[in-house]
Amino acid sequence: MATGEVPLTLEDFEVVVTLGGGLRKPWSMIDPDVDLTLMNEIRYKNYRAARDSFHEFNSNVLTVKGMCSGYGTMLDAFEGGAFDAAEAVA
């Protein structure tokens, strides 16, 4: 719709779309001011949650990689004491 690259047909407005949060409507019943705003807000909230989750995961990966530096495998690192509480805090 936004680019106009594909011509719309009446059947396109029968397609049920997900607004978010379990809400669904056919395109024909979408209120541009209310529903599109809601869809955008929900997707932005989901994006932020995914972004924050990735940042936490990435930080954890960097920490674990640092703890395992010099070991061939995760098992080698475990057996070498890389995951001891005192070692992890250092």
ZIPE-V38613 format. One record per residue. N is the residue number from 1. OMEGA is omega as a letter, one per 40 degrees, with the letter a starting at -180 (999 if undefined). NEAR is the number of other C-alpha atoms within 10 Angstrom. D_CENTER is the distance of its C-alpha to the mean C-alpha in whole Angstrom. Layout:
N&OMEGA&NEAR&D_CENTER ; N&OMEGA&NEAR&D_CENTER
//
This chain:
1&a&7&25 ; 2&a&5&24 ; 3&a&6&25 ; 4&a&7&28 ; 5&i&7&28 ; 6&a&8&28 ; 7&i&8&31 ; 8&i&10&30 ; 9&i&8&32 ; 10&i&8&33 ; 11&i&9&31 ; 12&a&12&28 ; 13&i&15&28 ; 14&a&13&29 ; 15&i&12&25 ; 16&a&14&23 ; 17&i&14&20 ; 18&i&13&17 ; 19&a&20&17 ; 20&i&15&14 ; 21&i&10&15 ; 22&a&6&17 ; 23&i&10&19 ; 24&i&13&21 ; 25&i&16&23 ; 26&i&14&25 ; 27&a&16&25 ; 28&a&13&29 ; 29&a&12&28 ; 30&i&16&25 ; 31&a&12&26 ; 32&a&10&25 ; 33&a&8&26 ; 34&a&9&24 ; 35&i&16&22 ; 36&i&13&20 ; 37&i&13&20 ; 38&i&16&18 ; 39&a&17&16 ; 40&a&13&15 ; 41&a&14&15 ; 42&a&15&12 ; 43&i&15&10 ; 44&i&12&10 ; 45&i&12&10 ; 46&i&13&6 ; 47&a&12&6 ; 48&i&12&8 ; 49&i&12&6 ; 50&i&12&3 ; 51&a&12&6 ; 52&i&12&8 ; 53&i&12&7 ; 54&a&12&8 ; 55&i&12&11 ; 56&i&11&12 ; 57&a&12&12 ; 58&i&12&13 ; 59&i&12&16 ; 60&i&12&17 ; 61&a&12&17 ; 62&i&11&19 ; 63&a&12&21 ; 64&i&16&22 ; 65&i&14&23 ; 66&i&12&25 ; 67&a&21&27 ; 68&a&20&27 ; 69&i&12&29 ; 70&i&10&32 ; 71&a&15&31 ; 72&a&9&31 ; 73&i&11&29 ; 74&i&16&27 ; 75&i&12&30 ; 76&a&13&32 ; 77&i&19&30 ; 78&a&14&30 ; 79&i&12&34 ; 80&i&12&35 ; 81&a&15&33 ; 82&a&20&30 ; 83&i&16&29 ; 84&a&13&32 ; 85&a&9&31 ; 86&i&9&33 ; 87&a&10&32 ; 88&a&13&28 ; 89&a&8&29 ; 90&999&6&31
//
